[in-house]
Amino acid sequence: MKNLLLISLLLAIGIVSCTKDQADKKPNIVILFLDDSGWSDFEPFGEKVLETPRITKLAGDGCSYQNFYVPQAVCSASRAALLSGCYPGRTKVFGAHAPKARGLEPDFATMGEVFRSAGYRTAIFGKWHCGDQPETRPQARGFDESCGLMYSNDMWKHHPENPEYWGQHPLQFWKNGEVINEEVTEEDQKNFTLWYTDHAVDFIKRHRDQPFLLYVPHSMPHVPIFCSDEFEGKSGKGLYADVMLELDWSVGMINKYLRRNGLEKNTIVILTSDNGPWISYGNHAGSTPFREAKGTSFDGGVRSACIIKYPGHIEAGTTSSRTFGSIDLLPTLCHLAGVSLPENEIDGENVWDLIRGEPDAENPHDYYAFSNGRNFEGVMSGDGRWKLHIPHAYRTLQEAGADGMPGIYTQAEIDTALFDMESDPYETENVIGDFPEIAKELINFAELHQGRFYRE
């Protein structure tokens, strides 16, 4: 009897200890960041156009966020905002940086630096595009391991419009701070998704016993689009669908190895895109139901599909219409991991209560700001209900290209305009005359933001 009591006591202590260890263990973080995918490209969003069964499963295990925004719908600006939690106006990272560009200054801490300083192992496998100088490449910005491109995969000698210019800077493939391929070929591009996935899976297996931050910013489906031989023709719907099917496979593989290594329950998985589709490329571009697309501050550019899975913390199989932005991910993840925020000032806020679906949660932001290149173009109310454009020019597609060739844009202009995003998410009807007080409040926020970041 005494032995039985002793065994029961030891078991109870073991269970309590195990539970406490699990509670004290910091969550792993996996961020899957696609390049130029459309809001409707993911099966859980919009109409079912492309087959993405593994992404659908990810959504079934987590929550699909319908109103997730990036502050600028262009590569470098969007990535720097995600990693730093700062608006482009603060960091001065605008547009898409060319080879050898300075990028995000070390004055602004990256997510890699923040989490590595807290004991996390960190890795990026994919497209960096936040600086191409020794002080601004991944190894200097908090990532223990890396492989991939320093900038976009179209910045090479095969560019359809400017081959001579881009040919001056061979597209290099890097690994852990060293160039391992001096000039990427078309055959190499076919393997990007496979290579990034293999590195991610290997990283998960090697670091399953310590907290990690794994950032996988895929090069695809940014043009020129490629997929491996295994997926070419597999969808039966064209090359773009093949590319998305391989990206879907990648998502599945990463989640598979999280499960195999017993990490699924303690890992936050985030899947989204840097901006909307580059619709100029026609059948080599994704789709969005919203107005305009990449390179504009309309929702077709700045609203990205987003899925987050965190078992036991986010209700599985749910959909949320709550509004938040990519600048909020850094402070929110710091909150969940018990990690200190960067010493430099940031613009994002902890929106965990919104993400996990607390009924009474309110967005802590008065507004979200949108820009295009160096031009500040408008704001949205923190709750996502109202969106204000200040006067600006924008590009609009006149004729789409096909099979890797771009189409033709024309320039258009919008005057000060207020849109009710609840009843008009497609930004078609300017209601500024009907809601003057709301317009006045948002104009004040726009002037405040412009005064802080866009005036000398």
SVG drawing of the C-alpha trace seen along z (x, -y; Angstrom):
<svg xmlns="http://www.w3.org/2000/svg" viewBox="-25 -70 55 72">
<polyline fill="none" stroke="black" stroke-width="0.4" points="0.0,0.0 2.8,-2.4 4.5,-1.6 1.3,-2.3 0.9,-5.6 4.5,-6.5 4.0,-5.7 0.8,-7.7 2.5,-10.7 5.5,-10.5 3.1,-10.3 1.2,-13.3 4.4,-15.3 5.5,-14.2 2.2,-15.3 2.3,-18.7 5.9,-19.1 5.2,-18.2 2.2,-20.6 4.3,-23.4 7.1,-22.7 4.7,-22.9 3.2,-26.2 6.7,-27.7 7.9,-26.7 8.1,-29.5 6.1,-29.0 7.8,-28.3 6.9,-30.7 6.6,-29.9 5.8,-32.7 5.1,-31.6 5.2,-34.8 4.2,-34.4 5.2,-36.9 2.4,-38.6 -0.3,-36.0 -3.9,-37.1 -6.4,-37.2 -8.5,-34.7 -5.6,-32.3 -6.2,-30.5 -9.0,-28.0 -10.5,-29.2 -10.9,-32.8 -13.2,-34.0 -14.4,-31.6 -12.7,-28.2 -10.4,-28.9 -7.2,-27.1 -6.7,-23.8 -4.9,-24.3 -6.0,-21.4 -3.1,-21.7 -3.8,-25.4 -7.5,-24.6 -6.4,-22.1 -4.3,-24.8 -7.4,-27.1 -9.4,-24.2 -6.9,-23.9 -6.8,-27.7 -8.6,-30.9 -8.9,-32.7 -8.6,-36.4 -10.5,-38.3 -9.3,-41.8 -5.5,-41.6 -3.5,-44.6 0.0,-45.5 1.0,-49.2 2.4,-49.2 1.7,-46.8 5.3,-46.5 8.0,-44.0 10.7,-45.7 8.3,-48.1 6.0,-45.3 8.7,-43.0 10.5,-45.6 7.2,-46.5 6.5,-42.9 10.0,-42.4 10.3,-45.7 6.7,-46.5 7.2,-49.9 5.5,-51.9 7.5,-52.6 7.3,-56.3 9.3,-55.6 12.0,-53.3 12.1,-55.0 12.0,-51.6 9.8,-52.3 9.0,-50.3 11.1,-47.5 14.9,-47.9 17.4,-47.2 20.5,-45.0 23.1,-46.5 20.5,-48.8 21.0,-49.7 17.5,-48.6 16.3,-48.5 18.8,-50.4 20.2,-48.6 18.6,-51.3 15.3,-49.4 15.4,-45.9 14.1,-43.0 12.0,-40.2 15.1,-38.0 17.2,-40.2 14.3,-40.5 13.8,-36.8 17.4,-35.7 18.2,-38.0 15.6,-36.1 17.2,-32.7 15.4,-31.7 17.1,-30.0 16.2,-32.0 16.2,-31.2 15.1,-32.7 14.8,-30.6 13.6,-32.6 13.5,-36.1 15.0,-38.7 14.7,-42.1 15.4,-44.2 18.9,-45.2 21.8,-44.0 24.9,-45.3 26.9,-43.5 25.2,-45.3 21.7,-44.8 21.7,-41.1 20.0,-38.4 23.2,-37.2 23.7,-40.7 20.0,-41.2 19.4,-38.4 19.1,-35.2 21.3,-32.3 20.6,-30.5 19.6,-31.6 19.4,-30.8 17.8,-32.4 17.8,-35.7 18.6,-39.2 15.9,-40.6 13.2,-39.7 13.6,-36.8 12.8,-39.0 15.8,-41.3 18.0,-39.3 19.1,-39.3 15.9,-37.6 13.7,-40.5 11.0,-41.0 11.4,-44.8 14.8,-45.8 17.2,-42.9 20.3,-45.1 19.8,-47.0 19.2,-44.0 21.9,-42.0 24.5,-44.2 23.8,-42.5 23.7,-38.7 20.9,-37.1 22.8,-35.3 21.8,-32.6 23.1,-32.9 23.5,-30.6 24.5,-31.6 26.0,-34.8 27.9,-33.5 27.1,-33.4 26.9,-29.7 25.5,-30.4 26.9,-33.4 24.2,-33.4 20.8,-31.8 19.4,-30.0 15.9,-29.1 16.5,-25.6 17.5,-26.9 14.3,-29.0 12.3,-25.8 13.8,-24.5 13.3,-27.6 10.1,-26.3 11.6,-22.9 14.9,-24.2 13.3,-26.6 11.0,-23.8 13.9,-21.3 15.8,-23.9 12.8,-24.7 12.1,-21.0 15.7,-20.3 15.7,-23.4 12.6,-22.1 14.2,-18.7 17.5,-20.0 15.9,-22.6 12.9,-20.7 14.3,-20.9 14.6,-24.7 12.3,-27.6 12.7,-28.9 11.5,-31.5 11.3,-30.2 10.6,-32.8 9.9,-31.4 9.3,-34.2 8.8,-32.3 10.0,-33.8 6.8,-32.5 4.4,-33.3 6.2,-36.5 7.0,-36.6 8.8,-34.9 6.9,-31.9 8.5,-28.5 7.7,-25.2 9.6,-21.9 9.2,-19.2 7.1,-17.2 4.4,-19.9 4.6,-21.2 1.2,-20.4 -0.1,-18.8 -3.0,-21.2 -4.3,-21.0 -5.1,-24.7 -1.9,-26.3 1.5,-27.2 0.2,-29.7 -2.0,-27.0 0.9,-24.6 3.1,-27.1 0.4,-27.5 -0.1,-23.8 3.6,-23.4 3.4,-26.2 0.5,-24.4 2.7,-21.3 5.3,-23.3 2.9,-24.5 1.8,-20.9 5.4,-19.6 6.3,-22.2 3.2,-21.4 3.8,-17.7 7.2,-18.0 6.0,-20.2 3.6,-17.3 6.2,-14.6 8.5,-16.3 5.9,-16.9 5.9,-20.7 2.4,-21.3 0.7,-22.3 3.3,-24.7 3.9,-26.4 2.2,-29.5 1.9,-29.2 1.1,-32.3 0.5,-32.2 0.0,-35.4 1.4,-37.4 3.4,-40.6 0.7,-42.2 -1.9,-41.6 -1.3,-40.1 0.7,-41.7 -2.3,-41.6 -0.3,-43.1 1.0,-39.6 -2.4,-38.1 -2.4,-34.3 0.9,-34.4 -0.8,-36.4 -3.2,-35.7 -6.6,-37.2 -8.4,-39.5 -12.0,-40.6 -11.0,-44.0 -10.2,-47.2 -6.9,-47.4 -3.9,-45.3 -0.2,-45.3 1.4,-48.7 -1.7,-50.6 -3.2,-51.5 -6.6,-50.1 -7.6,-46.9 -6.6,-44.8 -3.0,-45.8 -2.9,-46.1 -5.4,-43.4 -3.8,-40.0 -5.3,-36.7 -4.1,-35.5 -4.4,-32.2 -3.1,-31.7 -3.0,-28.4 -2.1,-28.2 -3.7,-25.0 -5.5,-25.5 -5.4,-29.3 -7.1,-30.1 -10.4,-28.2 -10.0,-25.8 -12.0,-26.2 -13.1,-29.7 -13.2,-32.9 -12.7,-36.4 -13.6,-39.8 -11.6,-41.7 -9.1,-44.1 -5.4,-44.2 -2.1,-44.6 1.3,-43.1 2.9,-45.8 1.1,-44.2 2.6,-40.8 5.9,-41.6 4.5,-43.1 1.8,-40.4 4.3,-37.6 6.5,-39.2 3.5,-39.3 2.8,-35.6 6.4,-34.6 7.1,-36.8 9.8,-38.6 10.7,-42.2 9.9,-44.7 12.7,-46.4 14.3,-49.4 13.5,-51.5 10.0,-52.9 7.6,-50.8 4.1,-51.4 2.5,-48.0 0.4,-47.1 -0.4,-43.9 -3.7,-42.7 -3.8,-39.2 -7.3,-39.6 -8.5,-40.4 -6.7,-37.5 -8.0,-35.0 -11.5,-36.3 -12.3,-37.9 -15.9,-39.3 -15.2,-42.7 -11.7,-43.2 -11.1,-46.6 -8.3,-47.5 -5.8,-49.7 -5.0,-51.7 -6.9,-54.9 -6.0,-54.3 -3.8,-52.3 -1.8,-54.2 -1.2,-53.3 1.4,-54.5 2.8,-53.7 6.5,-54.2 7.4,-57.5 3.8,-58.8 1.5,-58.7 -2.0,-57.9 -4.6,-57.4 -5.8,-55.9 -8.3,-53.4 -10.0,-53.5 -8.6,-51.1 -11.8,-49.0 -11.6,-48.7 -15.0,-50.3 -13.9,-53.4 -11.1,-54.1 -10.0,-57.5 -7.9,-58.2 -6.2,-61.6 -5.7,-62.9 -3.2,-60.7 -2.4,-59.2 -2.4,-55.4 -1.9,-52.9 -4.8,-50.9 -4.6,-48.0 -5.6,-48.8 -4.6,-45.5 -3.2,-42.3 -0.2,-40.5 0.2,-36.8 2.7,-34.0 5.3,-36.0 5.0,-39.3 3.5,-42.3 0.5,-44.3 -0.2,-48.0 -1.1,-50.3 -2.6,-53.8 -2.5,-56.5 -5.6,-57.6 -6.3,-59.9 -8.5,-59.9 -9.6,-62.9 -10.3,-62.9 -12.6,-59.9 -14.3,-58.1 -15.4,-54.5 -17.6,-52.5 -15.7,-49.2 -18.5,-47.3 -21.1,-47.9 -18.6,-48.7 -15.4,-46.6 -14.7,-47.2 -14.2,-51.0 -16.7,-52.0 -18.8,-54.7 -17.3,-57.8 -19.6,-58.7 -17.6,-61.6 -20.6,-63.9 -22.8,-61.6 -20.4,-61.3 -18.6,-64.6 -17.7,-64.0 -16.1,-60.7 -14.2,-62.1 -13.0,-65.0 -11.6,-62.6 -9.8,-60.5 -8.4,-63.6 -7.0,-64.7 -5.4,-61.3 -4.0,-61.5 -2.5,-64.9 -1.0,-63.7 0.6,-60.7 1.8,-62.8 3.3,-65.4 5.2,-62.8 6.7,-60.8 6.4,-62.6 7.4,-66.2 11.0,-67.5"/>
</svg>
